[in-house]
Amino acid sequence: MTKALVSLFLTLSTLLLTGCPAPGEHQTITIKGSDTMVQLGQRWAELYMQKHPEVTIQVTAGGSGNGIAALIDGTTQICQASRPMKDTEKESLKTKRSLAAVETPVALDALAVYVNKDNAIKSLTMDQIAKIFLGETTDWKDVGGTPGNIVLYGRENSSGTYVYFKEHVLSNKDFPSKYQALPGTGAVVDAVSKDKGGIGYGGIGYATDIKTVPITKDAGSAPIDPTMANVLSGTYPISRQLFWYTAGPPEGPVKAFQDWVLGPEGQKVVSEKGFYPLKGE
């Protein structure tokens, strides 16, 4: 056997043992999770595959909770999450796969409160929003609007947006029975756009054909719009990071893709999809 063949045999053997791709081998990257982030993830994948035809990227939604479960089970390489992983979820990953969860912020988001475009409301305090979504305030006239029943729309409990809103706005109290849980942020926006009494919540990137409500932290504060400047400065009260999670540090094609997402081209996509880049670029 020639030295060249021996070298090739050893190289291929090493690649097989380590699980690393052989040169020129086609690679598939799987991404699952947040419904809020699915369009963002799909656009990242589309542009990256145009530049890297040797890579196929499969992006599916299902909610942050389902994405995290898939990461724990080993059925996805990247989990998109609009909330941080819980300690119990991290422990499950470590127990099941002997790997630590690695968190990477990939974008910023303002969690906007949506109302119908014809709603006369000018702003709401955090306390008013909480009372509305707890079912304690049921008529728009009680918060300075035109008299009429308030109709609640939002996400289902597998959604990271649902979890974040419940924790940060409702102080972990439960939504009322009349709350209508919908399977995606687009569905929430659609419902509010067709219902003059409707109110909902979701990522700023979905805020089309509805009105976003400026929010005040308390009755004596000025209303704050969910703009990039206000998110970056920390003045908008319900802003958040959007995350990617991997089981252990990303390697190979996954790391290359993540590096691209965090670079100028990937962060430009964040802005194009209506979210906010990490550095406000």
KOLDO-47967 format. One line per field, with one value per residue: residue in three letters; x, z, y of N, C-alpha, C, O in turn. Coordinates in steps of 0.02 Angstrom, whole numbers, padded with zeros to 5 digits. Each point is the difference from the previous one (the first is absolute). Layout:
<sites>
resn	(ala:...)
n.east	(X:...)
n.up	(Z:...)
n.north	(Y:...)
ca.east	(X:...)
ca.up	(Z:...)
ca.north	(Y:...)
c.east	(X:...)
c.up	(Z:...)
c.north	(Y:...)
o.east	(X:...)
o.up	(Z:...)
o.north	(Y:...)
</sites>
This chain:
<sites>
resn	(met:thr:lys:ala:leu:val:ser:leu:phe:leu:thr:leu:ser:thr:leu:leu:leu:thr:gly:cys:pro:ala:pro:gly:glu:his:gln:thr:ile:thr:ile:lys:gly:ser:asp:thr:met:val:gln:leu:gly:gln:arg:trp:ala:glu:leu:tyr:met:gln:lys:his:pro:glu:val:thr:ile:gln:val:thr:ala:gly:gly:ser:gly:asn:gly:ile:ala:ala:leu:ile:asp:gly:thr:thr:gln:ile:cys:gln:ala:ser:arg:pro:met:lys:asp:thr:glu:lys:glu:ser:leu:lys:thr:lys:arg:ser:leu:ala:ala:val:glu:thr:pro:val:ala:leu:asp:ala:leu:ala:val:tyr:val:asn:lys:asp:asn:ala:ile:lys:ser:leu:thr:met:asp:gln:ile:ala:lys:ile:phe:leu:gly:glu:thr:thr:asp:trp:lys:asp:val:gly:gly:thr:pro:gly:asn:ile:val:leu:tyr:gly:arg:glu:asn:ser:ser:gly:thr:tyr:val:tyr:phe:lys:glu:his:val:leu:ser:asn:lys:asp:phe:pro:ser:lys:tyr:gln:ala:leu:pro:gly:thr:gly:ala:val:val:asp:ala:val:ser:lys:asp:lys:gly:gly:ile:gly:tyr:gly:gly:ile:gly:tyr:ala:thr:asp:ile:lys:thr:val:pro:ile:thr:lys:asp:ala:gly:ser:ala:pro:ile:asp:pro:thr:met:ala:asn:val:leu:ser:gly:thr:tyr:pro:ile:ser:arg:gln:leu:phe:trp:tyr:thr:ala:gly:pro:pro:glu:gly:pro:val:lys:ala:phe:gln:asp:trp:val:leu:gly:pro:glu:gly:gln:lys:val:val:ser:glu:lys:gly:phe:tyr:pro:leu:lys:gly:glu)
n.east	(00043:-00061:00098:00017:00041:00112:00064:00005:00076:00109:00033:00017:00102:00085:00014:00052:00112:00050:-00002:00111:-00037:-00055:00111:-00038:00039:-00072:-00012:-00010:-00054:00021:-00092:00025:-00107:00072:-00095:00019:00043:-00104:-00071:-00006:-00058:-00110:-00031:-00012:-00091:-00095:-00009:-00036:-00110:-00050:00003:-00094:00036:00096:-00044:-00015:-00063:00013:-00074:00022:-00107:-00074:00065:-00011:-00106:-00068:00000:-00058:-00112:-00031:-00008:-00093:-00088:00026:-00094:00058:00016:-00089:00039:-00095:00067:-00110:00047:00008:00101:-00079:-00011:-00108:-00026:00022:-00071:-00094:00009:-00001:-00102:-00064:00026:-00039:-00103:00094:-00075:-00012:00027:-00083:00046:-00111:-00056:-00026:-00034:-00060:00008:-00018:-00022:-00047:00006:-00107:00006:-00080:00083:-00091:-00005:00001:-00063:00096:-00073:00099:00000:00021:00107:00065:-00010:00064:00112:-00014:-00004:00100:00078:-00099:00030:-00030:-00109:00002:-00008:-00105:-00038:00014:-00084:00029:-00071:00032:00049:-00023:00087:-00003:00090:00038:-00061:-00042:-00086:00081:-00047:-00034:00074:00038:-00065:00000:00088:00011:-00069:00013:00103:00010:-00032:-00085:00030:-00043:-00088:-00016:00072:00019:-00011:00082:-00041:-00059:00111:00048:00018:00099:00097:00024:00042:00109:00067:-00009:00085:-00100:-00054:00024:00021:00088:00032:00083:00036:00092:00064:-00050:00078:-00069:00002:00099:-00062:00091:-00012:-00023:00109:-00090:00097:-00005:-00064:00082:-00028:00106:-00081:-00016:00055:-00077:00039:00031:-00036:-00107:-00005:00024:-00085:-00061:00003:00044:-00101:-00034:00092:00025:00040:00059:-00063:00111:-00062:00090:-00004:00005:00106:-00040:-00054:00110:-00047:00000:00093:00019:-00060:00034:00085:-00032:-00034:00087:00005:00091:00065:00073:00096:00068:00049:00090:00093:00072:00058:00066:00084:00024:00046:00062:00030:-00092:00042)
n.up	(00000:-00085:-00025:-00113:-00049:00002:-00071:-00107:-00020:-00008:-00102:-00087:00001:-00039:-00113:-00045:00004:-00077:-00088:00000:-00016:-00060:-00015:00016:00103:-00052:-00002:00089:-00038:00100:-00055:00109:-00036:00055:00062:00110:00047:00020:00029:00110:00071:00000:00063:00112:00041:00009:00082:00099:00009:00023:00108:00046:-00105:00043:-00006:00068:-00040:00086:-00065:00108:-00036:00035:-00038:00054:00036:-00080:-00007:00077:-00014:-00074:00045:00058:-00065:-00001:00038:00086:-00102:-00066:00095:-00061:00040:00014:00012:00095:-00032:-00008:00101:00019:-00042:00062:00085:-00029:-00015:00090:00042:-00049:00017:00105:-00012:-00015:00076:-00111:00085:-00077:00065:-00020:00097:-00061:00108:-00083:00111:-00108:00024:-00013:-00075:00032:-00107:00002:00020:00063:00013:00097:00091:00008:00085:00049:00060:-00056:-00025:00081:00025:-00068:00011:00070:-00085:00022:-00081:00030:00065:-00109:00012:00008:-00112:00027:00023:-00106:00032:00087:-00046:00105:-00099:00069:-00026:-00034:00067:-00080:00056:-00101:00012:-00079:-00103:-00039:-00041:-00105:-00086:-00030:-00062:-00112:-00047:-00032:-00032:-00111:-00017:00060:-00091:-00039:00067:00047:00083:-00071:00039:-00016:-00094:-00002:-00005:-00068:00056:00053:-00054:-00031:00081:00026:-00068:00047:00069:-00034:00004:-00109:00052:-00039:-00020:00007:-00058:00043:00021:00099:00042:-00025:-00049:00047:00093:-00029:00078:-00022:00014:00067:00021:-00025:00092:00066:-00032:-00031:-00062:00020:-00070:-00055:00048:-00109:-00048:-00036:-00106:-00092:-00021:-00066:-00088:-00093:00034:-00105:00048:-00108:00072:-00094:00029:00018:-00033:00067:-00069:00090:00036:-00025:-00061:-00020:-00052:00078:00017:-00072:00017:00076:-00032:-00062:00053:00037:-00092:-00047:-00042:00065:00022:-00087:00002:00068:-00039:-00059:00077:-00013:-00032:00100:-00075:-00018:-00108:-00018:-00021)
n.north	(-00060:00043:00054:00003:-00093:-00012:00059:-00037:-00083:00031:00037:-00070:-00048:00062:00005:-00089:-00004:00065:-00071:-00008:00105:-00076:-00011:00105:-00026:-00070:00111:-00069:00091:-00046:00033:00013:00015:00066:00001:00018:-00093:-00038:00082:00020:-00065:00022:00087:-00011:-00054:00060:00076:-00037:-00022:00098:00026:-00043:00016:00037:00104:-00088:00084:-00070:00057:-00025:00000:00076:00085:00098:00018:00039:00113:00057:00008:00079:00103:00027:00030:00109:00050:00040:00046:00025:00045:-00010:00082:-00020:-00101:00060:-00037:-00079:00049:00027:00101:00091:00021:00054:00111:00068:00025:00079:00108:00010:00045:00058:00033:-00012:00069:-00006:00081:-00006:00003:00091:-00005:00045:-00008:-00026:00108:-00101:00083:-00014:-00034:-00079:-00072:00019:-00111:00059:-00022:-00058:-00002:00017:00095:00096:00025:00043:00109:00063:00012:00087:00076:00046:-00003:00044:00088:-00006:-00020:-00112:-00009:00029:-00102:-00036:00066:-00065:-00074:-00026:00024:-00085:00067:-00107:00011:-00071:-00077:-00025:00071:00005:-00003:-00099:-00073:00015:-00030:-00108:-00034:00015:-00076:-00107:00031:-00020:00105:-00042:-00059:00096:-00021:00100:-00026:00085:-00104:00075:-00048:00095:00017:-00075:-00096:-00003:-00015:-00105:-00067:00008:-00060:-00102:00019:00037:-00099:-00014:-00097:00058:-00105:00077:-00089:00049:-00090:-00013:00069:-00085:00101:00028:-00009:00061:-00079:00108:-00022:-00008:00054:00111:-00011:-00036:-00103:00019:00047:-00109:00070:-00060:00094:00013:00095:-00004:-00038:00060:00071:-00068:00072:-00047:00037:00020:00042:-00020:-00077:00019:-00088:-00001:-00089:00004:-00089:00067:00001:00102:-00078:00003:-00089:-00082:-00060:-00084:-00094:-00075:-00066:-00088:-00093:-00059:-00064:00048:-00082:-00055:00054:-00023:-00101:-00001:00050:-00064:-00057:00090:-00068:-00044:00070:-00091:00010:-00062:-00102)
ca.east	(-00043:00041:-00007:-00060:-00059:00002:-00021:-00071:-00034:00002:-00043:-00070:-00013:-00006:-00064:-00055:00001:-00017:-00065:00010:-00015:00055:00003:-00048:-00062:-00057:-00018:-00067:-00007:-00070:-00018:-00070:-00017:-00043:-00042:00019:00063:00004:00012:00070:00042:-00007:00035:00071:00016:-00005:00058:00061:00003:00019:00073:00032:-00044:00017:-00035:-00073:-00023:-00071:-00025:-00070:-00025:-00028:00004:00065:00000:00009:00068:00044:-00010:00034:00072:00013:-00007:00050:-00031:00019:00067:-00007:-00066:-00015:-00042:-00014:00008:00057:-00012:-00007:00052:-00022:00011:00073:00018:-00025:00047:00063:-00013:-00017:00050:00066:00024:-00027:-00033:00038:-00047:00028:-00048:00008:-00039:-00039:-00070:-00046:-00063:-00049:-00070:-00037:-00072:-00027:00019:-00053:-00004:00019:00046:00064:00054:-00021:00052:00012:-00052:-00062:00007:-00007:-00071:-00037:00013:-00022:-00073:-00027:-00027:-00035:-00030:00049:-00011:00034:00071:00002:-00020:-00072:-00035:-00006:00034:00069:00006:00070:00033:00070:00031:-00011:00049:00065:00035:00044:-00031:-00050:00036:00031:-00053:-00029:00049:00021:-00057:-00052:00032:-00014:-00071:-00030:-00047:-00069:-00028:-00022:00060:00002:00069:00007:00060:00057:-00007:-00037:-00071:-00020:-00005:-00059:-00060:-00007:-00013:-00070:-00042:00010:00009:00054:00067:00044:00071:00045:00061:-00008:00008:-00064:-00048:-00025:-00073:-00028:00034:00036:-00018:00054:-00009:00032:00017:-00049:-00044:00036:00054:-00017:-00009:00060:-00015:00045:00049:00066:00038:-00026:00020:00072:00014:-00032:-00056:-00063:-00003:-00005:00044:00031:00046:-00021:00057:00014:00030:00029:00024:00072:00019:-00010:00060:-00006:-00047:-00045:00038:00009:-00064:-00011:00046:-00029:-00060:00022:00039:-00038:-00053:-00053:-00033:-00040:-00063:-00039:-00034:-00047:-00059:-00037:00028:00054:00066:00029:00038:-00036:00031)
ca.up	(00000:-00004:00055:-00011:00018:00073:00028:-00012:00043:00070:00005:-00001:00063:00053:-00010:00019:00073:00034:-00023:-00039:-00070:-00047:-00047:-00054:00019:00009:00070:00018:00067:00020:00047:00021:00060:00006:-00055:-00010:-00037:-00056:-00063:00004:-00012:-00070:-00043:00009:-00034:-00073:-00024:00012:-00048:-00065:00001:00018:-00028:00029:00064:00002:00067:00009:00055:00016:00059:00051:00065:00034:00042:-00042:-00025:00055:00007:-00056:00014:00053:-00030:-00052:-00066:-00035:00018:00026:00025:00002:00058:00016:00073:00023:00024:00073:00030:-00004:-00069:-00008:00035:-00041:-00056:00026:00021:-00056:-00053:00030:-00031:00030:-00046:-00016:-00019:-00042:-00024:-00072:-00019:00052:-00018:00044:00006:-00010:00015:-00061:-00001:-00066:-00024:00015:00072:00016:00057:-00015:00034:00058:00049:00011:00045:-00039:-00045:00042:00020:-00060:-00018:00055:-00002:00052:-00038:-00056:-00046:-00021:00031:00064:-00010:-00042:-00069:-00016:00033:-00038:00031:-00018:-00021:00011:-00044:00016:-00022:00040:00054:-00023:-00030:00042:00008:00053:00064:00016:00017:00064:00053:00006:00002:00045:00062:00002:00012:-00057:-00045:00014:-00045:-00064:-00040:-00060:-00017:-00072:-00012:-00026:00007:-00058:00013:00049:-00037:-00044:00040:00025:-00057:-00020:00059:00029:00072:00014:00024:00000:00012:-00040:-00022:-00039:-00071:-00029:00011:-00061:-00006:00067:00035:00061:00053:00043:00069:00056:00055:00053:-00018:-00004:-00051:-00070:-00041:-00036:-00060:-00008:-00053:00011:00046:00068:00019:00014:00061:00056:00027:-00015:00058:-00013:-00054:00017:-00049:-00034:00010:-00027:00047:-00027:00050:-00005:-00046:-00070:-00036:-00071:-00038:00044:00023:-00056:-00011:00056:-00009:-00053:00028:00046:-00038:-00031:-00045:00039:00041:-00046:-00008:00060:-00012:-00056:00023:00048:00067:00010:00004:00067:00013:-00026:-00063)
ca.north	(00060:00060:00047:00041:-00040:-00009:00064:00008:-00049:00025:00060:-00022:-00037:00050:00035:-00045:-00008:00062:00026:00061:-00013:-00007:00055:-00003:-00035:00044:00005:00022:00031:00003:00054:-00006:00037:00059:00024:00070:00003:-00046:00036:00023:-00058:-00021:00048:-00014:-00062:00011:00038:-00037:-00055:00028:00010:-00063:-00052:-00065:-00004:00005:00021:-00013:00041:-00013:00036:-00044:00031:-00006:-00060:-00059:00002:-00020:-00073:-00033:00004:-00049:-00067:-00009:00000:00062:00024:00067:00019:00072:00011:00070:00006:-00040:-00068:-00007:-00043:-00070:-00022:-00008:-00061:-00056:-00007:-00028:-00069:-00044:00000:00014:00062:00061:00046:00061:00053:00052:00050:00012:00060:00032:00006:00035:-00036:00054:-00010:00017:00015:00016:00067:00048:00010:00069:00001:00034:-00035:-00040:-00014:-00072:-00024:-00006:-00058:-00060:-00008:-00020:-00070:-00043:00000:00044:00057:-00033:00049:00049:00065:00001:00019:00060:-00013:00002:-00056:-00062:-00057:-00016:-00070:-00018:-00048:-00010:-00062:-00060:-00005:-00027:00057:00039:00066:-00010:-00007:00065:00047:-00021:00014:00069:00047:-00024:-00025:-00072:-00016:-00034:00034:-00020:-00051:00030:00011:-00042:-00020:-00013:-00040:00038:00072:00024:-00011:00051:00063:-00005:00005:00068:00045:-00008:00007:00067:-00005:-00047:00018:-00058:00015:-00041:00033:00062:-00016:-00020:00055:00029:00007:00011:00055:-00018:00047:00024:-00025:00036:-00046:00015:00056:00064:-00003:00016:-00060:-00022:-00040:-00058:00013:-00028:00042:-00011:-00068:00000:00039:-00034:00038:-00034:-00045:-00072:-00021:-00065:-00029:-00062:-00044:-00066:-00046:-00062:-00047:00009:00054:-00018:-00021:-00014:00040:00038:00058:00045:00033:00045:00057:00042:00032:00052:00049:00054:-00023:-00031:00051:00041:-00037:00014:00064:-00007:-00038:00039:-00005:00047:-00033:00001:00062:00058:00022)
c.east	(00044:-00012:-00064:-00063:-00004:-00026:-00075:-00040:-00003:-00045:-00073:-00019:-00011:-00067:-00059:-00004:-00023:-00068:00006:-00013:00063:00000:-00050:-00065:-00056:-00023:-00072:00000:-00074:-00010:-00074:-00012:-00048:-00039:00016:00059:00001:00013:00071:00047:-00003:00037:00076:00019:00001:00062:00065:00008:00017:00075:00037:-00044:00014:-00037:-00076:-00020:-00075:-00024:-00074:-00017:-00026:00001:00067:00004:00011:00070:00050:-00006:00037:00076:00019:-00002:00052:-00029:00007:00069:-00001:-00072:-00005:-00048:-00008:-00003:00063:-00021:-00005:00056:-00018:00011:00074:00024:-00022:00047:00065:-00009:-00008:00057:00071:00033:-00033:-00034:00043:-00047:00036:-00056:00013:-00038:-00034:-00072:-00036:-00064:-00056:-00070:-00039:-00072:-00021:00018:-00052:-00008:00028:00051:00068:00060:-00030:00058:00009:-00055:-00067:00002:-00010:-00072:-00044:00009:-00014:-00076:-00031:-00029:-00031:-00030:00052:-00009:00037:00075:00005:-00020:-00075:-00034:-00008:00038:00071:00004:00074:00024:00073:00023:-00018:00059:00066:00044:00045:-00027:-00053:00033:00029:-00054:-00030:00047:00009:-00058:-00051:00028:-00018:-00071:-00030:-00044:-00071:-00025:-00020:00060:00002:00072:00003:00068:00060:-00012:-00038:-00075:-00026:-00010:-00062:-00065:-00012:-00017:-00074:-00050:00013:00009:00060:00064:00041:00071:00042:00061:-00013:00004:-00065:-00051:-00018:-00076:-00035:00038:00037:-00010:00063:-00015:00035:00012:-00048:-00037:00037:00053:-00026:-00008:00063:-00022:00050:00049:00067:00039:-00023:00015:00073:00017:-00030:-00059:-00068:-00007:-00005:00038:00037:00051:-00033:00062:00004:00030:00027:00019:00076:00016:-00011:00065:-00015:-00049:-00047:00036:00010:-00064:-00014:00044:-00027:-00061:00020:00040:-00045:-00058:-00059:-00039:-00040:-00068:-00045:-00041:-00053:-00064:-00037:00022:00060:00068:00031:00036:-00035:00025:-00053)
c.up	(00000:00060:-00007:00021:00075:00034:-00007:00045:00072:00009:00003:00063:00057:-00005:00022:00076:00036:-00019:-00040:-00074:-00042:-00048:-00057:00016:00012:00073:00009:00071:00015:00054:00017:00060:-00011:-00063:-00016:-00047:-00065:-00066:-00004:-00015:-00072:-00048:00007:-00040:-00076:-00027:00009:-00050:-00071:-00006:00012:-00023:00027:00067:-00011:00071:00003:00062:00011:00065:00052:00069:00033:00042:-00040:-00030:00052:00012:-00055:00010:00052:-00028:-00054:-00070:-00036:00023:00031:00024:-00002:00058:00013:00076:00020:00019:00076:00026:-00005:-00071:-00014:00034:-00039:-00059:00023:00019:-00060:-00051:00025:-00032:00033:-00054:-00009:-00029:-00040:-00019:-00074:-00024:00062:-00024:00052:00001:-00001:00022:-00060:00016:-00071:-00020:00017:00076:00019:00056:-00019:00031:00057:00048:00005:00044:-00037:-00046:00040:00018:-00059:-00013:00057:00003:00053:-00031:-00064:-00051:-00016:00034:00067:-00005:-00049:-00072:-00010:00033:-00046:00035:-00025:-00016:00001:-00049:00021:-00023:00046:00047:-00020:-00029:00051:00013:00055:00068:00022:00023:00068:00058:00012:00004:00052:00066:00014:00021:-00064:-00041:00017:-00053:-00068:-00046:-00058:-00021:-00073:-00016:-00028:00007:-00059:00009:00051:-00035:-00044:00039:00025:-00056:-00021:00056:00034:00075:00020:00027:00002:00013:-00044:-00022:-00045:-00075:-00035:00000:-00065:00000:00069:00030:00061:00051:00037:00073:00050:00057:00059:-00020:-00008:-00054:-00069:-00038:-00041:-00059:-00005:-00058:00016:00051:00072:00025:00019:00064:00062:00029:-00016:00048:-00016:-00064:00023:-00053:-00030:-00005:-00050:00056:-00037:00058:-00005:-00049:-00072:-00034:-00074:-00036:00044:00025:-00056:-00014:00056:-00004:-00052:00026:00045:-00035:-00034:-00045:00038:00041:-00044:-00011:00060:-00009:-00054:00021:00057:00072:00006:00007:00069:00017:-00029:-00066:-00054)
c.north	(00062:00045:00042:-00038:-00011:00063:00011:-00047:00025:00060:-00019:-00037:00048:00037:-00043:-00008:00062:00028:00063:-00016:-00009:00059:-00009:-00035:00050:-00003:00024:00028:00005:00053:-00008:00045:00057:00017:00073:00005:-00039:00036:00027:-00058:-00024:00046:-00008:-00061:00009:00035:-00039:-00057:00024:00008:-00066:-00058:-00069:-00011:00005:00016:-00008:00037:-00016:00037:-00051:00029:-00013:-00064:-00063:-00002:-00024:-00075:-00038:00002:-00051:-00071:-00015:-00001:00066:00021:00070:00009:00076:00011:00074:00011:-00040:-00070:00001:-00045:-00073:-00028:-00010:-00064:-00062:-00013:-00033:-00073:-00047:-00006:00013:00061:00060:00042:00062:00052:00054:00049:00015:00063:00029:00009:00043:-00042:00053:-00022:00026:00019:00014:00071:00053:00011:00068:00004:00030:-00035:-00040:-00006:-00075:-00029:-00008:-00062:-00064:-00012:-00021:-00075:-00049:-00003:00045:00064:-00028:00048:00054:00068:00006:00016:00058:-00009:00008:-00060:-00061:-00055:-00009:-00075:-00019:-00054:-00007:-00069:-00058:-00011:-00033:00056:00036:00070:-00002:-00001:00067:00050:-00017:00017:00074:00050:-00022:-00026:-00072:-00019:-00027:00046:-00024:-00050:00029:00017:-00049:-00014:-00021:-00030:00038:00074:00030:-00007:00051:00067:00000:00008:00071:00049:-00002:00013:00068:-00002:-00042:00032:-00064:00021:-00046:00041:00060:-00014:-00020:00057:00034:00000:00003:00060:-00027:00055:00023:-00020:00044:-00049:00010:00063:00066:00003:00019:-00066:-00015:-00043:-00058:00008:-00031:00040:-00013:-00070:-00001:00038:-00032:00037:-00031:-00058:-00075:-00018:-00063:-00018:-00062:-00045:-00058:-00041:-00061:-00045:-00002:00056:-00021:-00016:-00005:00046:00042:00062:00051:00039:00051:00062:00048:00039:00059:00055:00051:-00023:-00029:00051:00049:-00033:00013:00064:-00006:-00037:00036:-00006:00048:-00037:00011:00065:00061:00025:00008)
o.east	(00047:-00050:-00033:-00045:-00054:-00040:-00033:-00052:-00052:-00034:-00038:-00056:-00044:-00033:-00048:-00055:-00033:-00026:-00051:00013:00051:-00053:-00002:-00045:00011:-00003:-00024:00026:-00040:00039:-00042:00045:-00053:00029:-00002:00004:00049:00039:00031:00047:00050:00030:00036:00051:00045:00029:00043:00055:00030:00029:00059:-00035:-00040:00006:-00023:00021:-00037:00025:-00040:00042:00025:-00029:00032:00051:00037:00028:00047:00051:00029:00034:00051:00041:00009:00032:-00025:00020:00041:-00047:00043:-00052:00048:-00023:00021:-00056:00035:00027:00044:00017:00019:00042:00036:00014:00026:00044:00027:00011:00047:00061:-00058:00022:00023:-00032:00053:-00044:00057:00012:-00001:-00012:00014:-00029:-00013:-00017:00007:-00032:00042:00004:00016:-00043:00055:00023:00026:00053:-00058:00058:-00043:-00022:-00036:-00050:-00034:-00025:-00048:-00049:00001:-00029:-00061:-00049:00035:-00027:00035:00048:00014:00033:00052:00010:-00036:00026:-00017:00049:00013:-00022:00041:-00032:00031:-00032:-00025:00052:00047:00058:-00020:00011:-00005:-00021:-00006:00010:-00012:-00023:-00001:00010:-00027:-00038:-00012:-00013:00028:-00032:-00008:00031:00000:-00011:-00008:00034:-00037:00047:00053:-00057:-00038:-00039:-00057:-00050:-00036:-00046:-00056:-00039:-00025:-00060:00053:00030:00013:00015:-00025:00014:-00022:00007:-00049:-00029:-00002:-00058:00025:-00031:-00060:00044:-00028:00002:00037:-00057:00057:-00041:-00017:00015:-00025:00035:-00060:00035:00032:-00034:00056:00001:00013:00033:00042:00009:00019:00047:00017:-00026:-00048:00045:00014:-00028:00003:00002:-00041:00055:-00050:00041:-00031:00010:00028:-00043:00014:00052:-00059:00002:-00018:-00030:-00005:00003:-00022:-00022:00004:-00008:-00034:00014:-00061:-00054:-00058:-00061:-00048:-00051:-00061:-00060:-00055:-00053:-00046:-00031:00012:00005:-00017:00000:00030:-00009:00016)
o.up	(00040:00036:00050:00031:00029:00047:00047:00028:00032:00052:00042:00025:00042:00051:00029:00028:00052:00033:-00017:-00022:00012:-00013:-00031:-00042:00029:00030:-00038:00046:-00040:00047:-00045:00041:-00030:-00055:-00058:-00041:-00036:-00041:-00053:-00040:-00029:-00049:-00050:-00036:-00034:-00050:-00044:-00024:-00039:-00053:-00017:00040:-00009:00029:-00037:00048:-00039:00055:-00046:00042:00004:00046:-00012:00000:00022:-00009:-00015:00011:00013:-00017:-00006:00019:-00021:-00047:-00056:00057:00043:-00036:00028:00005:-00001:00024:-00037:00023:00034:-00037:-00011:-00008:-00034:-00027:-00002:-00016:-00033:-00012:-00001:-00028:-00040:-00007:00020:-00057:00049:-00052:00020:-00039:-00020:-00056:00053:-00060:00059:-00052:00050:-00002:-00018:00042:-00044:00042:00006:00020:-00023:00017:-00054:-00030:00019:-00020:-00021:-00010:00011:-00006:-00022:-00004:00009:-00011:-00010:00041:00011:00027:-00040:-00051:00045:00008:00023:00050:-00032:-00040:00045:-00002:-00059:00035:-00060:00041:-00033:-00007:00024:-00040:00056:-00007:00040:-00017:00057:00053:00040:00047:00058:00050:00041:00053:00057:00024:00036:00042:00057:00016:-00055:00026:00026:-00052:-00049:-00058:00010:-00027:-00021:00038:-00010:00005:00009:-00022:-00005:00011:-00003:-00022:-00003:00009:-00031:-00010:00029:00029:00059:-00014:00019:00015:-00021:00019:-00038:-00040:-00061:-00020:-00015:00024:00005:-00033:00038:-00016:00026:00022:-00012:00012:00035:-00052:-00035:-00006:-00013:00013:-00026:00009:00023:-00046:00058:00044:00046:00061:00051:00036:00056:00053:00038:00003:00044:-00048:00059:-00055:00032:-00015:-00028:00038:-00046:00056:-00044:-00037:-00018:00014:-00020:00010:-00019:00002:00012:-00014:-00014:00013:00008:-00015:00001:00030:00008:00002:-00015:00006:00024:-00005:-00008:00014:00006:-00029:00029:00044:-00045:00038:00035:00058:-00003:-00017:-00057)
o.north	(00005:-00007:00015:00029:00001:-00002:00021:00020:-00005:00006:00025:00008:-00010:00012:00025:-00001:-00006:00044:00030:-00056:00032:00029:-00053:-00002:00053:-00054:00042:-00032:00023:00006:-00009:00011:-00008:00006:00021:00046:00002:-00025:00001:00008:-00020:-00023:00002:00000:-00024:-00022:00002:-00013:-00036:-00010:-00006:-00031:-00046:-00054:00044:-00033:00030:-00011:00006:00015:-00056:-00027:-00051:-00034:-00044:-00054:-00036:-00034:-00053:-00049:-00034:-00042:-00057:-00024:00008:-00013:00016:-00017:00035:-00034:00039:00052:-00044:-00011:00037:-00041:-00043:-00059:-00048:-00036:-00050:-00058:-00045:-00041:-00055:-00053:00001:00003:-00004:00001:00030:-00012:00024:-00018:00008:00023:-00031:00005:-00004:-00012:00033:-00058:00059:-00032:00012:00045:00059:00039:00019:00055:-00016:-00004:00011:-00002:-00038:-00057:-00049:-00036:-00046:-00056:-00037:-00035:-00061:-00037:-00004:00027:-00032:-00022:00024:00037:00056:00010:00010:00046:00020:-00056:00007:00012:00008:-00041:00033:-00052:00047:-00032:00010:00032:-00002:-00012:00012:00029:00046:00034:00020:00034:00045:00023:00024:00056:00042:-00025:-00020:-00057:00008:00046:-00055:-00010:-00036:00019:-00060:00044:-00044:00010:-00030:00022:00047:00042:00022:00034:00050:00035:00025:00047:00047:-00004:00009:00047:-00010:00058:-00053:00059:-00054:00058:00000:00037:-00002:-00010:00054:-00047:-00012:00028:-00040:00059:-00042:00003:00022:-00045:-00048:00030:00044:00050:-00002:-00048:00045:-00050:00005:-00041:-00019:-00028:-00003:-00011:-00029:-00019:00019:-00019:00009:-00042:-00040:-00027:-00016:00029:-00033:00024:-00022:00025:-00025:00024:-00033:00022:-00057:00031:-00004:00060:00056:00054:00060:00060:00056:00056:00061:00059:00051:00053:-00002:00030:00014:-00005:00030:00035:00006:00002:00027:00013:-00028:00030:00040:-00048:00047:00021:00054:00058:00018)
</sites>
